Amino acid sequence: MVKNVDLLNLVDYEKAAAEIMLPAHYEYIVGGVADNITRNANRTAFDKLCLRPRIMRDVSNLTLTTKVMETPMAAPIMLAPASTQKLAHPQGELALARAAKAEGLVQILSTMANTAVEEITAIGHPVWFQLYLFRDRAWSEQIVRRAEAAGCAALVVTVDVPVLGLRENLQRAKFIPPAELTYPNLVRPNDTTTHTNLLATVAANFDPALTWDDIRWLRTITSLPIWVKGVLRADDALRAVDAGVTGIIVSNHGGRQLDTAIATIDALPEIAAAVGEQVELLLDGGIRRGSDTIKALALGAKAVLIGRPPLLGLAVNGEQGAKNVLAILRDELANVMAQCGCATVADIGPDLVVKN
């Protein structure tokens, strides 16, 4: 266990995790695709935005509380869906669920989780379920029914994987999912497929023929709110609105799909201007500081998603490490809000940000 005194921010946790984890497992979590240009741009794009603080504002009663989809949250921070979390720690998604509950945050559970959805929702915090629309629509529908029965509050459809990205980093690292890891949310009734064959079946089921009509189809089979994750253009955002989505997650898959794709914080303003108040927006990709979070909120996001940092916290100090990561980001946001003259999340507006 690493002493907390040495872990002051999220980058410290990333460095500590690199020293602790198996190299191939660490690379699976932190890596991008091809030349890692988009993964890195997600981070550096925030550094090109400057804050214009307001002064002499009463911030003595500062609060981070907010709502997304009318769900109260202690802070505008959510746990992004991320697969195979037991690479970081044997408790995986379950430890993150307990950390999310402790911090009053929403967790989005991956279809490719190593923990069953029923175990996660039993923790008692708000859980959304990330979904792929497979070629085998009956398979996807079975997964939807299971998420509904487990009590998930929303579906998050990943729409930026017509094919898998060029994960050269995993080939170089010779990454192979450990044989002991399973993917219980993918298992169909009476299915005896091994986990290795199951992953191959998933890879073969990503559907390059997806269109917005498939979102409309999903709307006909579930009453759950539907979010789409992976939008980077205003015209696609408007098509999502037309398809009846509840919200949009501005995302480039953490730089793990199309390399040289636009950084998410650069894509956000155009999308926010296009959709206005029609749907809510979230953003993921590159969030490492409270200052990143306030910039995303200022440019139109209701909240931000973080994927890699909680997993790295988990790798370093287990559930407590994940809690610490979330608390650090929360406390940094409170500090930056106070310095920017924002007593509430509602006080954060576009006038706070200027391009460097």
Contacts in CASP RR format, 6 or more apart in sequence:
PFRMAT RR
TARGET T0000
AUTHOR 0000-0000-0000
METHOD contacts of the structure
MODEL  1
MVKNVDLLNLVDYEKAAAEIMLPAHYEYIVGGVADNITRNANRTAFDKLC
LRPRIMRDVSNLTLTTKVMETPMAAPIMLAPASTQKLAHPQGELALARAA
KAEGLVQILSTMANTAVEEITAIGHPVWFQLYLFRDRAWSEQIVRRAEAA
GCAALVVTVDVPVLGLRENLQRAKFIPPAELTYPNLVRPNDTTTHTNLLA
TVAANFDPALTWDDIRWLRTITSLPIWVKGVLRADDALRAVDAGVTGIIV
SNHGGRQLDTAIATIDALPEIAAAVGEQVELLLDGGIRRGSDTIKALALG
AKAVLIGRPPLLGLAVNGEQGAKNVLAILRDELANVMAQCGCATVADIGP
DLVVKN
1 316 0 8 1.000
1 317 0 8 1.000
2 16 0 8 1.000
2 20 0 8 1.000
2 316 0 8 1.000
2 317 0 8 1.000
4 317 0 8 1.000
4 324 0 8 1.000
6 12 0 8 1.000
6 16 0 8 1.000
7 13 0 8 1.000
7 16 0 8 1.000
7 316 0 8 1.000
7 317 0 8 1.000
7 324 0 8 1.000
8 328 0 8 1.000
9 288 0 8 1.000
9 289 0 8 1.000
9 328 0 8 1.000
9 332 0 8 1.000
10 288 0 8 1.000
10 289 0 8 1.000
10 309 0 8 1.000
10 312 0 8 1.000
10 325 0 8 1.000
10 328 0 8 1.000
10 329 0 8 1.000
11 288 0 8 1.000
13 309 0 8 1.000
13 312 0 8 1.000
13 313 0 8 1.000
13 316 0 8 1.000
13 321 0 8 1.000
13 324 0 8 1.000
13 325 0 8 1.000
14 30 0 8 1.000
14 308 0 8 1.000
14 309 0 8 1.000
14 312 0 8 1.000
16 312 0 8 1.000
16 316 0 8 1.000
17 26 0 8 1.000
17 29 0 8 1.000
17 88 0 8 1.000
17 312 0 8 1.000
17 313 0 8 1.000
17 315 0 8 1.000
17 316 0 8 1.000
18 26 0 8 1.000
18 30 0 8 1.000
20 315 0 8 1.000
20 316 0 8 1.000
21 29 0 8 1.000
21 87 0 8 1.000
21 88 0 8 1.000
21 315 0 8 1.000
23 173 0 8 1.000
24 170 0 8 1.000
24 173 0 8 1.000
24 174 0 8 1.000
24 175 0 8 1.000
24 176 0 8 1.000
25 87 0 8 1.000
25 88 0 8 1.000
25 175 0 8 1.000
26 315 0 8 1.000
27 169 0 8 1.000
27 170 0 8 1.000
27 173 0 8 1.000
27 175 0 8 1.000
28 84 0 8 1.000
28 87 0 8 1.000
28 170 0 8 1.000
28 173 0 8 1.000
28 175 0 8 1.000
29 82 0 8 1.000
29 87 0 8 1.000
29 88 0 8 1.000
29 308 0 8 1.000
29 311 0 8 1.000
29 312 0 8 1.000
29 315 0 8 1.000
30 308 0 8 1.000
30 312 0 8 1.000
31 39 0 8 1.000
31 169 0 8 1.000
31 256 0 8 1.000
32 38 0 8 1.000
32 39 0 8 1.000
32 167 0 8 1.000
32 169 0 8 1.000
32 254 0 8 1.000
32 255 0 8 1.000
32 256 0 8 1.000
32 259 0 8 1.000
33 39 0 8 1.000
33 165 0 8 1.000
33 166 0 8 1.000
33 167 0 8 1.000
33 168 0 8 1.000
33 169 0 8 1.000
33 255 0 8 1.000
33 256 0 8 1.000
33 257 0 8 1.000
33 258 0 8 1.000
33 259 0 8 1.000
34 165 0 8 1.000
34 166 0 8 1.000
34 168 0 8 1.000
34 259 0 8 1.000
34 260 0 8 1.000
35 259 0 8 1.000
36 169 0 8 1.000
36 255 0 8 1.000
36 259 0 8 1.000
37 259 0 8 1.000
37 260 0 8 1.000
38 252 0 8 1.000
38 254 0 8 1.000
38 255 0 8 1.000
38 258 0 8 1.000
38 259 0 8 1.000
38 260 0 8 1.000
38 261 0 8 1.000
38 262 0 8 1.000
38 263 0 8 1.000
39 254 0 8 1.000
39 255 0 8 1.000
39 256 0 8 1.000
41 262 0 8 1.000
41 263 0 8 1.000
42 252 0 8 1.000
42 254 0 8 1.000
42 255 0 8 1.000
42 263 0 8 1.000
42 264 0 8 1.000
42 265 0 8 1.000
42 285 0 8 1.000
42 286 0 8 1.000
43 286 0 8 1.000
43 288 0 8 1.000
44 263 0 8 1.000
45 263 0 8 1.000
45 264 0 8 1.000
45 265 0 8 1.000
45 266 0 8 1.000
46 265 0 8 1.000
46 286 0 8 1.000
46 287 0 8 1.000
46 288 0 8 1.000
46 289 0 8 1.000
46 291 0 8 1.000
46 292 0 8 1.000
46 295 0 8 1.000
47 356 0 8 1.000
48 355 0 8 1.000
48 356 0 8 1.000
49 265 0 8 1.000
49 295 0 8 1.000
49 353 0 8 1.000
49 354 0 8 1.000
49 355 0 8 1.000
49 356 0 8 1.000
50 353 0 8 1.000
50 354 0 8 1.000
50 355 0 8 1.000
50 356 0 8 1.000
51 291 0 8 1.000
51 294 0 8 1.000
51 295 0 8 1.000
51 336 0 8 1.000
51 340 0 8 1.000
51 352 0 8 1.000
51 353 0 8 1.000
52 351 0 8 1.000
52 352 0 8 1.000
52 353 0 8 1.000
52 354 0 8 1.000
53 339 0 8 1.000
53 340 0 8 1.000
53 341 0 8 1.000
53 352 0 8 1.000
54 340 0 8 1.000
54 341 0 8 1.000
54 342 0 8 1.000
54 352 0 8 1.000
55 341 0 8 1.000
57 341 0 8 1.000
57 342 0 8 1.000
57 343 0 8 1.000
58 343 0 8 1.000
59 337 0 8 1.000
59 338 0 8 1.000
59 341 0 8 1.000
59 342 0 8 1.000
59 343 0 8 1.000
60 343 0 8 1.000
61 343 0 8 1.000
62 334 0 8 1.000
62 337 0 8 1.000
62 338 0 8 1.000
62 342 0 8 1.000
62 343 0 8 1.000
62 344 0 8 1.000
63 343 0 8 1.000
63 344 0 8 1.000
63 345 0 8 1.000
64 74 0 8 1.000
64 75 0 8 1.000
64 76 0 8 1.000
64 330 0 8 1.000
64 333 0 8 1.000
64 334 0 8 1.000
64 337 0 8 1.000
64 345 0 8 1.000
65 72 0 8 1.000
65 73 0 8 1.000
65 74 0 8 1.000
65 75 0 8 1.000
65 344 0 8 1.000
65 345 0 8 1.000
66 72 0 8 1.000
66 73 0 8 1.000
66 75 0 8 1.000
66 76 0 8 1.000
66 302 0 8 1.000
66 303 0 8 1.000
66 345 0 8 1.000
67 73 0 8 1.000
68 76 0 8 1.000
68 78 0 8 1.000
68 106 0 8 1.000
68 280 0 8 1.000
68 282 0 8 1.000
68 302 0 8 1.000
68 303 0 8 1.000
69 153 0 8 1.000
69 154 0 8 1.000
69 225 0 8 1.000
69 246 0 8 1.000
69 247 0 8 1.000
69 280 0 8 1.000
71 106 0 8 1.000
71 126 0 8 1.000
71 153 0 8 1.000
73 104 0 8 1.000
73 105 0 8 1.000
73 106 0 8 1.000
73 126 0 8 1.000
73 303 0 8 1.000
74 103 0 8 1.000
74 104 0 8 1.000
74 105 0 8 1.000
74 330 0 8 1.000
75 103 0 8 1.000
75 104 0 8 1.000
75 105 0 8 1.000
75 329 0 8 1.000
75 330 0 8 1.000
75 333 0 8 1.000
76 293 0 8 1.000
76 297 0 8 1.000
76 301 0 8 1.000
76 302 0 8 1.000
76 303 0 8 1.000
76 304 0 8 1.000
76 333 0 8 1.000
76 345 0 8 1.000
77 103 0 8 1.000
77 105 0 8 1.000
77 293 0 8 1.000
77 303 0 8 1.000
77 304 0 8 1.000
77 306 0 8 1.000
77 326 0 8 1.000
77 329 0 8 1.000
77 330 0 8 1.000
77 333 0 8 1.000
78 105 0 8 1.000
78 106 0 8 1.000
78 107 0 8 1.000
78 108 0 8 1.000
78 282 0 8 1.000
78 303 0 8 1.000
78 304 0 8 1.000
78 305 0 8 1.000
78 306 0 8 1.000
79 96 0 8 1.000
79 100 0 8 1.000
79 105 0 8 1.000
79 106 0 8 1.000
79 107 0 8 1.000
79 108 0 8 1.000
79 305 0 8 1.000
79 306 0 8 1.000
79 307 0 8 1.000
79 310 0 8 1.000
80 108 0 8 1.000
80 284 0 8 1.000
80 305 0 8 1.000
80 306 0 8 1.000
80 307 0 8 1.000
81 108 0 8 1.000
81 109 0 8 1.000
81 110 0 8 1.000
81 111 0 8 1.000
81 130 0 8 1.000
81 156 0 8 1.000
81 158 0 8 1.000
81 229 0 8 1.000
82 110 0 8 1.000
82 307 0 8 1.000
82 308 0 8 1.000
82 311 0 8 1.000
83 110 0 8 1.000
83 111 0 8 1.000
83 112 0 8 1.000
83 113 0 8 1.000
84 112 0 8 1.000
84 113 0 8 1.000
84 114 0 8 1.000
84 177 0 8 1.000
84 181 0 8 1.000
85 92 0 8 1.000
85 93 0 8 1.000
85 96 0 8 1.000
85 110 0 8 1.000
85 113 0 8 1.000
85 114 0 8 1.000
85 115 0 8 1.000
85 311 0 8 1.000
85 314 0 8 1.000
86 92 0 8 1.000
86 93 0 8 1.000
86 114 0 8 1.000
86 115 0 8 1.000
86 181 0 8 1.000
87 178 0 8 1.000
87 181 0 8 1.000
87 311 0 8 1.000
88 311 0 8 1.000
88 312 0 8 1.000
88 313 0 8 1.000
88 314 0 8 1.000
88 315 0 8 1.000
89 95 0 8 1.000
89 314 0 8 1.000
89 315 0 8 1.000
89 318 0 8 1.000
89 319 0 8 1.000
91 314 0 8 1.000
91 318 0 8 1.000
91 319 0 8 1.000
92 114 0 8 1.000
92 115 0 8 1.000
92 314 0 8 1.000
93 107 0 8 1.000
93 109 0 8 1.000
93 110 0 8 1.000
93 113 0 8 1.000
93 114 0 8 1.000
93 115 0 8 1.000
93 120 0 8 1.000
94 115 0 8 1.000
94 119 0 8 1.000
94 120 0 8 1.000
94 123 0 8 1.000
95 314 0 8 1.000
95 318 0 8 1.000
95 319 0 8 1.000
95 322 0 8 1.000
96 107 0 8 1.000
96 310 0 8 1.000
96 311 0 8 1.000
96 314 0 8 1.000
96 319 0 8 1.000
96 322 0 8 1.000
97 107 0 8 1.000
97 120 0 8 1.000
97 123 0 8 1.000
97 125 0 8 1.000
97 127 0 8 1.000
98 123 0 8 1.000
98 319 0 8 1.000
99 310 0 8 1.000
99 319 0 8 1.000
99 321 0 8 1.000
99 322 0 8 1.000
99 323 0 8 1.000
99 326 0 8 1.000
100 106 0 8 1.000
100 107 0 8 1.000
100 123 0 8 1.000
100 125 0 8 1.000
100 326 0 8 1.000
101 123 0 8 1.000
101 124 0 8 1.000
101 125 0 8 1.000
102 323 0 8 1.000
103 323 0 8 1.000
103 326 0 8 1.000
103 327 0 8 1.000
103 330 0 8 1.000
104 125 0 8 1.000
105 125 0 8 1.000
105 326 0 8 1.000
106 125 0 8 1.000
106 126 0 8 1.000
106 127 0 8 1.000
106 128 0 8 1.000
106 153 0 8 1.000
107 120 0 8 1.000
107 125 0 8 1.000
107 126 0 8 1.000
107 127 0 8 1.000
107 128 0 8 1.000
108 127 0 8 1.000
108 128 0 8 1.000
108 129 0 8 1.000
108 130 0 8 1.000
108 156 0 8 1.000
108 305 0 8 1.000
109 115 0 8 1.000
109 117 0 8 1.000
109 120 0 8 1.000
109 127 0 8 1.000
109 128 0 8 1.000
109 129 0 8 1.000
109 130 0 8 1.000
109 152 0 8 1.000
109 185 0 8 1.000
110 130 0 8 1.000
110 185 0 8 1.000
111 129 0 8 1.000
111 130 0 8 1.000
111 131 0 8 1.000
111 132 0 8 1.000
111 143 0 8 1.000
111 185 0 8 1.000
111 186 0 8 1.000
112 183 0 8 1.000
112 185 0 8 1.000
112 186 0 8 1.000
112 202 0 8 1.000
113 120 0 8 1.000
113 183 0 8 1.000
113 184 0 8 1.000
113 185 0 8 1.000
114 181 0 8 1.000
114 182 0 8 1.000
114 183 0 8 1.000
114 184 0 8 1.000
115 184 0 8 1.000
116 184 0 8 1.000
116 185 0 8 1.000
117 127 0 8 1.000
117 129 0 8 1.000
117 146 0 8 1.000
117 147 0 8 1.000
117 150 0 8 1.000
117 152 0 8 1.000
117 185 0 8 1.000
118 146 0 8 1.000
118 150 0 8 1.000
120 127 0 8 1.000
120 150 0 8 1.000
121 127 0 8 1.000
121 150 0 8 1.000
121 151 0 8 1.000
121 152 0 8 1.000
126 153 0 8 1.000
127 150 0 8 1.000
127 151 0 8 1.000
127 152 0 8 1.000
127 153 0 8 1.000
128 152 0 8 1.000
128 153 0 8 1.000
128 154 0 8 1.000
128 155 0 8 1.000
128 156 0 8 1.000
128 227 0 8 1.000
129 143 0 8 1.000
129 147 0 8 1.000
129 150 0 8 1.000
129 152 0 8 1.000
129 154 0 8 1.000
129 155 0 8 1.000
129 156 0 8 1.000
130 155 0 8 1.000
130 156 0 8 1.000
130 157 0 8 1.000
130 158 0 8 1.000
130 229 0 8 1.000
131 140 0 8 1.000
131 143 0 8 1.000
131 144 0 8 1.000
131 147 0 8 1.000
131 155 0 8 1.000
131 156 0 8 1.000
131 157 0 8 1.000
131 158 0 8 1.000
132 140 0 8 1.000
132 157 0 8 1.000
132 158 0 8 1.000
132 161 0 8 1.000
132 202 0 8 1.000
132 205 0 8 1.000
132 206 0 8 1.000
133 140 0 8 1.000
133 157 0 8 1.000
133 207 0 8 1.000
133 210 0 8 1.000
133 214 0 8 1.000
133 218 0 8 1.000
134 140 0 8 1.000
134 202 0 8 1.000
134 205 0 8 1.000
134 206 0 8 1.000
134 207 0 8 1.000
135 204 0 8 1.000
135 205 0 8 1.000
135 206 0 8 1.000
135 207 0 8 1.000
135 209 0 8 1.000
136 205 0 8 1.000
137 217 0 8 1.000
139 188 0 8 1.000
139 205 0 8 1.000
141 221 0 8 1.000
142 188 0 8 1.000
142 189 0 8 1.000
143 185 0 8 1.000
143 186 0 8 1.000
144 155 0 8 1.000
144 218 0 8 1.000
144 221 0 8 1.000
144 222 0 8 1.000
144 224 0 8 1.000
146 185 0 8 1.000
147 155 0 8 1.000
147 224 0 8 1.000
148 222 0 8 1.000
148 224 0 8 1.000
152 224 0 8 1.000
153 224 0 8 1.000
153 225 0 8 1.000
154 224 0 8 1.000
154 225 0 8 1.000
154 226 0 8 1.000
154 227 0 8 1.000
154 246 0 8 1.000
155 218 0 8 1.000
155 222 0 8 1.000
155 224 0 8 1.000
155 225 0 8 1.000
155 226 0 8 1.000
155 227 0 8 1.000
156 227 0 8 1.000
156 228 0 8 1.000
156 229 0 8 1.000
156 249 0 8 1.000
157 215 0 8 1.000
157 218 0 8 1.000
157 226 0 8 1.000
157 227 0 8 1.000
157 228 0 8 1.000
157 229 0 8 1.000
158 229 0 8 1.000
158 230 0 8 1.000
158 253 0 8 1.000
159 210 0 8 1.000
159 215 0 8 1.000
159 228 0 8 1.000
159 229 0 8 1.000
159 230 0 8 1.000
159 231 0 8 1.000
160 229 0 8 1.000
160 230 0 8 1.000
160 232 0 8 1.000
160 251 0 8 1.000
160 252 0 8 1.000
160 253 0 8 1.000
160 257 0 8 1.000
160 258 0 8 1.000
161 206 0 8 1.000
161 253 0 8 1.000
161 257 0 8 1.000
162 206 0 8 1.000
162 207 0 8 1.000
162 208 0 8 1.000
162 210 0 8 1.000
163 206 0 8 1.000
163 208 0 8 1.000
164 203 0 8 1.000
164 206 0 8 1.000
164 257 0 8 1.000
165 256 0 8 1.000
165 257 0 8 1.000
165 258 0 8 1.000
166 259 0 8 1.000
167 256 0 8 1.000
177 195 0 8 1.000
177 196 0 8 1.000
177 199 0 8 1.000
179 195 0 8 1.000
179 196 0 8 1.000
181 195 0 8 1.000
182 195 0 8 1.000
183 195 0 8 1.000
183 198 0 8 1.000
183 199 0 8 1.000
183 202 0 8 1.000
186 198 0 8 1.000
186 202 0 8 1.000
187 193 0 8 1.000
187 198 0 8 1.000
193 201 0 8 1.000
207 214 0 8 1.000
212 239 0 8 1.000
212 240 0 8 1.000
212 242 0 8 1.000
212 243 0 8 1.000
213 243 0 8 1.000
215 226 0 8 1.000
215 228 0 8 1.000
215 240 0 8 1.000
215 243 0 8 1.000
215 244 0 8 1.000
215 245 0 8 1.000
216 243 0 8 1.000
216 244 0 8 1.000
218 226 0 8 1.000
219 226 0 8 1.000
219 243 0 8 1.000
219 244 0 8 1.000
225 246 0 8 1.000
225 247 0 8 1.000
226 244 0 8 1.000
226 245 0 8 1.000
226 246 0 8 1.000
226 247 0 8 1.000
227 245 0 8 1.000
227 246 0 8 1.000
227 247 0 8 1.000
227 248 0 8 1.000
227 249 0 8 1.000
227 282 0 8 1.000
228 240 0 8 1.000
228 245 0 8 1.000
228 247 0 8 1.000
228 248 0 8 1.000
228 249 0 8 1.000
229 249 0 8 1.000
229 251 0 8 1.000
229 284 0 8 1.000
230 249 0 8 1.000
230 250 0 8 1.000
230 251 0 8 1.000
230 252 0 8 1.000
230 253 0 8 1.000
231 237 0 8 1.000
231 240 0 8 1.000
231 248 0 8 1.000
231 249 0 8 1.000
231 250 0 8 1.000
231 251 0 8 1.000
231 271 0 8 1.000
232 250 0 8 1.000
232 251 0 8 1.000
232 252 0 8 1.000
232 261 0 8 1.000
232 262 0 8 1.000
232 264 0 8 1.000
232 267 0 8 1.000
232 271 0 8 1.000
233 267 0 8 1.000
233 270 0 8 1.000
233 271 0 8 1.000
234 270 0 8 1.000
234 271 0 8 1.000
234 273 0 8 1.000
234 274 0 8 1.000
234 275 0 8 1.000
235 274 0 8 1.000
237 248 0 8 1.000
237 271 0 8 1.000
237 274 0 8 1.000
237 275 0 8 1.000
238 274 0 8 1.000
238 275 0 8 1.000
240 247 0 8 1.000
240 248 0 8 1.000
240 279 0 8 1.000
241 248 0 8 1.000
241 275 0 8 1.000
241 278 0 8 1.000
241 279 0 8 1.000
245 279 0 8 1.000
246 279 0 8 1.000
246 280 0 8 1.000
247 279 0 8 1.000
247 280 0 8 1.000
247 281 0 8 1.000
247 282 0 8 1.000
248 271 0 8 1.000
248 275 0 8 1.000
248 279 0 8 1.000
248 280 0 8 1.000
248 281 0 8 1.000
248 282 0 8 1.000
249 281 0 8 1.000
249 282 0 8 1.000
249 283 0 8 1.000
249 284 0 8 1.000
249 305 0 8 1.000
250 264 0 8 1.000
250 267 0 8 1.000
250 268 0 8 1.000
250 271 0 8 1.000
250 281 0 8 1.000
250 282 0 8 1.000
250 283 0 8 1.000
250 284 0 8 1.000
250 301 0 8 1.000
251 264 0 8 1.000
251 283 0 8 1.000
251 284 0 8 1.000
251 285 0 8 1.000
251 305 0 8 1.000
252 258 0 8 1.000
252 261 0 8 1.000
252 262 0 8 1.000
252 263 0 8 1.000
252 264 0 8 1.000
252 267 0 8 1.000
252 285 0 8 1.000
254 264 0 8 1.000
254 284 0 8 1.000
254 285 0 8 1.000
254 286 0 8 1.000
255 261 0 8 1.000
255 285 0 8 1.000
263 285 0 8 1.000
264 283 0 8 1.000
264 284 0 8 1.000
264 285 0 8 1.000
264 286 0 8 1.000
265 283 0 8 1.000
265 285 0 8 1.000
265 286 0 8 1.000
265 292 0 8 1.000
265 295 0 8 1.000
265 296 0 8 1.000
265 299 0 8 1.000
268 281 0 8 1.000
268 283 0 8 1.000
268 296 0 8 1.000
268 299 0 8 1.000
268 300 0 8 1.000
268 301 0 8 1.000
269 299 0 8 1.000
269 300 0 8 1.000
269 350 0 8 1.000
271 281 0 8 1.000
272 281 0 8 1.000
272 299 0 8 1.000
272 300 0 8 1.000
272 301 0 8 1.000
275 281 0 8 1.000
280 302 0 8 1.000
281 300 0 8 1.000
281 301 0 8 1.000
281 302 0 8 1.000
282 301 0 8 1.000
282 302 0 8 1.000
282 303 0 8 1.000
282 304 0 8 1.000
282 305 0 8 1.000
283 296 0 8 1.000
283 301 0 8 1.000
283 304 0 8 1.000
283 305 0 8 1.000
284 304 0 8 1.000
284 305 0 8 1.000
284 306 0 8 1.000
284 307 0 8 1.000
285 305 0 8 1.000
286 292 0 8 1.000
287 293 0 8 1.000
287 296 0 8 1.000
287 304 0 8 1.000
287 305 0 8 1.000
287 306 0 8 1.000
287 309 0 8 1.000
287 329 0 8 1.000
288 309 0 8 1.000
289 329 0 8 1.000
289 332 0 8 1.000
290 329 0 8 1.000
290 332 0 8 1.000
290 333 0 8 1.000
290 335 0 8 1.000
290 336 0 8 1.000
291 332 0 8 1.000
291 336 0 8 1.000
292 304 0 8 1.000
293 304 0 8 1.000
293 329 0 8 1.000
293 332 0 8 1.000
293 333 0 8 1.000
293 336 0 8 1.000
294 333 0 8 1.000
294 336 0 8 1.000
294 337 0 8 1.000
294 340 0 8 1.000
294 342 0 8 1.000
294 348 0 8 1.000
294 352 0 8 1.000
295 352 0 8 1.000
295 353 0 8 1.000
296 304 0 8 1.000
297 303 0 8 1.000
297 304 0 8 1.000
297 345 0 8 1.000
297 348 0 8 1.000
297 349 0 8 1.000
298 348 0 8 1.000
298 349 0 8 1.000
298 350 0 8 1.000
298 351 0 8 1.000
298 352 0 8 1.000
298 353 0 8 1.000
299 350 0 8 1.000
299 353 0 8 1.000
300 350 0 8 1.000
306 325 0 8 1.000
306 329 0 8 1.000
309 325 0 8 1.000
309 329 0 8 1.000
310 322 0 8 1.000
310 325 0 8 1.000
310 326 0 8 1.000
311 322 0 8 1.000
312 325 0 8 1.000
313 321 0 8 1.000
313 322 0 8 1.000
313 324 0 8 1.000
313 325 0 8 1.000
314 321 0 8 1.000
314 322 0 8 1.000
317 324 0 8 1.000
337 343 0 8 1.000
337 345 0 8 1.000
337 347 0 8 1.000
337 348 0 8 1.000
340 348 0 8 1.000
340 352 0 8 1.000
341 347 0 8 1.000
342 348 0 8 1.000
342 352 0 8 1.000
END
